[in-house]
Amino acid sequence: MHELSLFSHVPNSRVAHVTRALKTVTGMPGVPLLEHHLIYKPKRNRQTIGGPTGGNNSAGPANTAASSDFYYLQLVADILKNDSQNGDPVAEQPRSLAPGEINGDAMEVDSTNAAADQSAISSKVEKAPYDIRKQKWTIRFSDLPEVNGKRPVTSRMVHNAVVHEGDALSFVDSLGYTPVSEYVLSGDYFVYHNVYITITRILLPSQSFSPFPTNSLRQLDPADSFLLQASIKVLSANEQETMNKGVEELKSIRAELKGVIELEPGDRLSLDTRVR
């Protein structure tokens, strides 16, 4: 699956104004979003996985693996959606209507995100402490974006795999990955035709794997700014007509928001998911 995206930095002083513009353009209120992200990297690096290199035996699978790139993986949990599925009494949040499909499911909105506001979560945590092992996790891989210039948007391959049952953390560990960091993504999302729009900030837990209660979270950015991302998921990058339609829809939302916020392709190196 390919992800096409545009981004913009939103200062805290302009978040309310941008949110009102998104409500007007999309015709829907923002749906609260709250996700827990765990970042994993391979336990072994390029120097150790293939053994010693050099000599006359430079060819072969081991050395091929040794010279290849390694990438970070993420485990992502939609916190309040998980709570609702577990029978938690938190009120259900309004959901957006399903977006129009293009070319028979050739394009889709990533609509797995749903949550409640932080005040609702704070009251919920008082009833039942957050348990990382009971969350429904999605394993997410994002490739290095394509070189800028091919398209006026950021384009990269992404893969998502939902872990329906079992211990997702232990499963990722068995794949040879170890956790290195985590964060909580907090904000709202909107849907504009096939475009999925998020306006979010990153919060850091004070204690690893224990991000709640929410008053223990702190902003990554001291200025408490937000990031706006408009994206479309395209099932096949080989379908040039569908890819072009996705680019045109992103250009359309950029034009709709012109004068309020400037959407641009993301910095390729900032989105680099390779392990260094």
Secondary structure, DSSP 8 states (H G I E B T S, - for coil): -EEEEEEEEE-GGGHHHHHHHHHHHHTS--EEEEEEEEEEEESS-HHHHT----SS---SHHHHHHTS--B-EEEEEEHHHHHHHTT--S-----------BTTTTEE---------HHHHHHHHHHS---GGGS-EEEEEE-----TTSSSSEEEEEEEEE--SS-HHHHHHHTTEEEEEEEEEEEEEEEETTEEEEEEEEEE-SSTT---SGGG-EESSTT--EEEEEEEEES-TT-HHHHHHHHHHHHHHHHHTTTT---B---TTTT--B--
